[in-house]
Amino acid sequence: MNLSDIQKTDLMKMHEYYDNWPDSARKSYEQEYSLPELSNIDHIIFAGMGGSGTIGDVIASILSKLNIHVSVIKGYLLPKTVDENTVIIITSISGNTDETVRLLKNALKTNAKLITLSSGGKIQEISEKNKLNFYKIAQNHSPRVSLLGFLYSTLKILDDIIPINKFEINESLNSLDNYRNKIYSQNLTKSNPSLELAKSIIGIPVIYYPAGLKSAAIRFKNSLQENAKDFVIAEDVIEACHNGIVSWEIKQNMKPILIQGLDDHLKTKERWEILKEFFKEKNIEYYGIMTIDGSILSKLVCLIYQLDYASVYRAILKNVNPSPVEPIDYIKNRLGKNDLS
């Protein structure tokens, strides 16, 4: 693969936005915002779909070891536990996501505190009409490519209620800068882990992940589906060892991808080694990925960066333009026509 191959297939220049992802993240975090006044919060709800939903997944992973109740909602309904000590962060990068717009309307009927983020659209209209804490953030290329800009904006806006050390955030931004040189479009060599991962994929990828890296694994599944137009399976490695692993008894046109963390639980690390032995005995080729060293935020954002870029390279290798998502547009258009509310 060379740069001209990418340019001929990636007609909307998605790769250029990924080349600049670390800059977008840093610019977003350094942006000045008027922070919302929040107190006595004991429940944080993140609501959003697709790339917007990934923001909640990532922050929930970061907060998983802290004494904070976090819910991630991908759909229409809020949990029954919403009360005056709940803050609901509603994100729709496009501003017009059907599920998120309807959930916002339902959230207005509660006594929870509300924060909304979008690039405009219906979310902005509803937020301004109801005088909510609304933050307009630019969309870059597409909702999925805008992930890091919205993620770091959210971290900045929620500074008072999300106890993430400033050192960890700066570390993650520096890690993104350093990692870019390994995976971007100016390094199309065997030393590029994203390109090598893309080349390794055959048939249907089956992604195995530990609980702590679920947000990155599900994001990878989504990115392969949207960018490379692949069918993809993603499973928690512990749960898969109680059911999904049996599928490998029969020869399949599948490729296991193992997403491992340096800080995985001791028993999870043992599980990985046993799983690798099993695949070797069955003559099943697998591809292993390991997180970088650093904080959980650094691990997740660099892992997502690597995996997202792999999905773009996978699209180029298949001679598929990664940008169009016509089936998604089809469903959105039909939802609009059927909207009687």
N, C-alpha and C positions, 0 to 999 in steps of 0.2 A: 504494500500500500504506500502511496505517496500523496502529497498534499493536493495534487491535481485530481486524484481519484476522489478525494473527499469533496472538493469544490464542485466536481461534475455531478455528484449525487446529492450532496447536502445543499439544496437549492436556496434554502432560507438561512444558510450560514449559522446553523445551530452550534457548530463546533467553535466558532469565534466567540460566542457567548460563554461557552464552557472554558475556553482559554482565559477569559476574563473573570471567571467566577470568584477567585479570591479578591479581586479588586472590588467587585460588586458587594461582597460580604463586608469588607472593611468600610467601604463608603456608607453602607446602610447602618452599620453600628456607630459610625462617627456622626451620623445625622443627629441634629438636635430636635427633640420632641418635647412638647409639654406633657409631662407625665401625669397619669390619672391619680387621683387621690383615693387610695384604697387602704382599708384597715379591717382588722378582725376577720381576715379571709382564712377559712379552713378547708375550702373545696375549690379547686380550679378545674374548669371545664374548657376543653379546646374542641371547637366544632368546625369541621371543614371536610371537603372531599378531595380526592386525588392529591395533587401537589400541595394544596392547602392543608389537607389532612395529615400529610407527612410532618408538617411543622409541629402539630400536637404530639405525634408519635415520638419525634426526637426529644422534645422537652419533657414528655412523660418518662422517657428512658433516663434522662439526666436526673430527674427528681425521684426516681423509683426507690432510691436508698434513703430518702429523707422522709421526715414525718409530715408529709403533705398528701392530702387526698386529691388525686388527679384522675379525671375522666377524659377520654377521647371519644367524641361522638361523630360517627360518619353515617348520617341519615337524617331523619326528620324529627326524632323524639328526644326530649331531654329526660335525664333520670329523675325519679320522684324525690330524690334527696336535695334538690335545689332549694335553697333558702336565702335569707338576707346575708349570710356569711359566704355565699358562693359568688365567684366572679366567672362569667362566661365570656371567653375570647372567641369571637366568631370571625373566621377568615375565609374569604372568597377572593382569590387573586384576580379573577375576572370581574367579580362584583355581581355576577348574575347567576351563580350556581343555584339551581332550583331547590335542592335539599336545604342548602344553607340559608337562602332567603326565607323559606318557610320556617326553618328553625328559629331564625331571628324574630319572626313575627310571633312565634310561640314564646320565645324568651321574654318578649316585652310584657307578657301577661304574668310574669313571675316578679318576685321582689329581689331578684339577684342583681348584682352590678354587671353592667355590660360594657365590653370593649369590642369594637369592630375594626377590621382591617381589610382594605380592598384597593384596587386601582380605580374604582369608580362604580358605575352601574347602579343596580337596585339597592345594593347594600349601602352605598353612599346616600342615596335618596332617603331610604328609611331611617338611617342613622341621623341625618341632619334634621329630618322632620321631627324626630323624637329627642333631639338634642343629646345624643349619646356621645361617649368618648370614641370618636371616629378618627382613624388615621389613614390617609391616602398615600399609598406607596406604589411607585411605578412598576408596571409589568414589563419584563424584559423578554422579548421574543414570544413566550408562551407561559402559561401558569407553571408548568413543570420546570422550565428553565429559570423561573423567577424564585425558586425555592430558597436559595441562600440569602437573597436580598430580603425576603419577607421574614426568614428565620431570625436573622441578626437584628432586624428592626423590632421584631417581637421581643427578643431578649432585652433590647434597650428600653422599650416601652414598659416592660414588666419588671424593671430593675428592682422595684421596692418589694415585690412579692415572690420573686424567684431568686433564691439564695445561691447564685452562681458567682464564684469568685472572679473578680476582674482579671486576675492573673490567668485563669483558665480560659477566659474569652480571648484575651490577647494571645495566649499560647495557641489556641485553635486557629486564629487568623494567620499567625506566623507559619503554622503547620500547613495550612492551605497554600500559602505562598511557596513554601518549599516543595510541596507535593506536586504543584503544577508542572514543574520542570520535568518530572518523571512521566507524566501522562498526556501532556498537551500535544497539539497537532504539529509542533515543531520537533517532536522526538518520536518519529515513527520507526523505531528500532526495536530490537528484541529486549531492550531494557525498559520498555514501556509496559507496565503490568496491566493496564487497561486494554491495550491492543492485544497482548498475549492471551488475556482472558477471553476476549472476543473471538480470537482465532480458535480457541479450544472448544467452543460451544458447538456441539453437534446434536441434531434431533431436538428433543424438548429438554430444556434445562430444568433440573430438579434442585432447588436451592435449600440447603439445610443450614439452620442458624440456631444459636443459643438465645434465650429469652432477652438478654441485655442488648442484643444486636438486631432485634426484630424489626425496628424501624428502618434500618438500612437494608435489610433483606427484602422487606415488603416493597420498599422504594425501588430496589433493583428489579423485582418482578414487574412492577408497574412500568418502569422505564424500558425494559425489554419489550413489554407488550406495546407500549405507545411508540417507541422509536424504531425498534427492529421488527415490529409486528409479529413477534414470537408467541407461541403458546408457552406458558411457564407454570411450574408448580413450586410452591414455597412451603416448607414444613419446619416446625420446631424440632430440633434434633432429638430431644428427649422423648417427646410424644411419638415421633416417627419410629423410634426404636421399639415401640409397643404395637405398631400397626404398619405404617408405610413401608418399612424396610422389607416386608414380605414380598412386595411387588417386584423386587429385584431377583426373585427366584426364577422368573421367566425373562428371557432375553428381550430387552426393550430398546427402542431407538431413543434413549434418554442419556443425559450427561449429569452426574452428580456434581454439584458445586458446594464446597464446604466453607462457610464463612465462620472463621474462628476468631476468638478474642484472646489477647495476651493475658487478660485477667479473668478468663472463664473459670467457673467453679471447678474445684479439683476433680469432682466426679464427672463433670462435663468434659474435661480434658481427657479423662480415662475413656469416656464414651467415644470421643473422636478417634482415639487410637484403635479401639476395637472396630469401629466402623471402617476405618481405612484397611485394617486387616481383612475384614469381610469382603470389601470390594476387590482387594488383591486376589483373594482366593477365588472369587467369581470372575476374575479377569475383566473387571469393570473399571475403565479409566475414569478418574475423578480429577477435579481441579480444586486445590486448596488456596484459600485467601486468609491472610492474617492481618489484624489491625495494626496500626502503628502504635508506638508507645506514647503515653501522655494521658491527659484527662479524658473522661468519657465523652465530652464535647468534641475534643480533637479527634478521638477515635471515630466517632460517628460521622462528622462532617467530611473527614478525609476518606473514609470508607465509601460514603455516598458519592463523593467526587470521583473516586476510582470507578465505582460501579456504573454511575451515570455515563461517564465517558466510554466505558466498555460497551454500553448499549448503543451509543452513537457509532462506534467502530463496527459493531456487529451489523448495524443497518448498512453501513457503507460496503462491508464485505458481501452482503446480500444484494447490493445494488438497489437499496430501498431508501427513498427520501425519508429521513426521520421525522420531519415536521408534521405532515398532514395526519389528522386523526378523524377521518371521515365517518367511521361508525359512531364515534362519540358525538359528532356534530349532528348526525342523523337522529339520534335519540334526543338530544337537546332540542332540536327543531320540532320533533313530534310532541315533546312535553309542552313546548310553548303553544302549539296549536290546540292541545287538549286542556289548557289551563282555563278553567271556568271560575276560578276563585276571584 
